Amino acid sequence: MFQRAISTSAVEEVGLRPAVVVEEYPDDQPFPSRLLLGWPQGEALHVHVAADKAADTLIVITAYRPDPARWESDFTGRKP
């Protein structure tokens, strides 16, 4: 996040507000994970999180601004 100049508050905003689930990875270990899309400050942000349901915790794996060259215009689907 630091290298990409993404603030903790931007990531928290994506994780705490209703976000669009872009992809789900139910078989990830040790916890299932998902890729979320949010729009903090009006800018698209993908946040990959894992859910530790026993601890009622989301673990941030990574966060990045989706590249328009690799994602559809709504940032919910990858381009072929």
N, C-alpha and C positions, 0 to 999 in steps of 0.2 A: 504494500500500500504506500509506503514511504517513497519507494522508487517511482511509483506511478502518480505521486502527488494526490492520492485519494485519502480524504480525511476519515477518521473514525466516525465522526458524526454522519457522514454521507453513507457509510456502510451500515451504521445503526438504523438510519432512516429506511433503507431498503429492507432490513431484517425485521423492523418493528411495524412497518406499515404493510397493508395488504400489497403484496408484490405478485407479479406474474411469474409463474413457474415455467421456465423455458424448457428444462430437461430434468428428468428424475433418474437417479442412480440407486435403485433399491438394494442392489447387491454389494454396494461399496462396504468395505470393512475398515475400521471396526463399527462404523455407523452408516446407515443409509444417508445419501446426500442428494442435493438438488441445486440446480442453477437458477437463481432468481434474477429478475429484471426489475429495476426501480428507476425512478427519475428524480433523484435529489437535485435541487436547484435547476430543474428542467433539462438535465443532461443524463443520457442513458448510462446505466451502470449495471454490470453483471456482478453478482456476488454468489460464489459457490460456497454453500454451507452444508455441514453435516449435523444431523439431529441426534443428540444423546437424550433419548426420551426418559431414561431412568433418572437422569439428573435435571431434566427439563431445561436443557441448554442447547443453544445453537453454536457450533464451532465454525468460525470463518476459515475457509481453506484458502481462498484467494478472492481478489476483487480487481476488476479491470473495466475500462471503457471499451465496449465492443467496437471492433473495426468494421466500418461500413463496407469495406471490400470483401469481408468474410461473412457478413450477416445480412439478412434481408432488411428492408428499410424499417421494419418495426422491431428489429433486433430480437425476434423470437424464433427465427429459423435460420439455419446455416445455408449459405449459398452452395450450390453444387460445385 
